[in-house]
Amino acid sequence: MQDASDPDRLFDAVVIGEYERAFSGRQAHLIIPQPQSYGIAVWLPDADGPVNLADSAHQALIMLKGRRSSRRLPCRSPRDRRDSGVEGELRSE
């Protein structure tokens, strides 16, 4: 966000690959307009391109994703997943 206001920045878009890791609840409605105000497009794969908060379909998508992300349990770290996988294999032998 710090470079967003720099007219000589080297990017013109931000791609949110995993909504659930980027936003929770209504955060997207508060954050997405900030880079857009500097002419930076915010892309969501589920929106098939740049987010347009004036589009009712995009608003509905963001509300749905926000509700889902609020209900998700915290992710375990890769180490936790790896360790539990090894323990599971050892128990089954």
Disulfide bonds with the S-S distance in Angstrom:
none
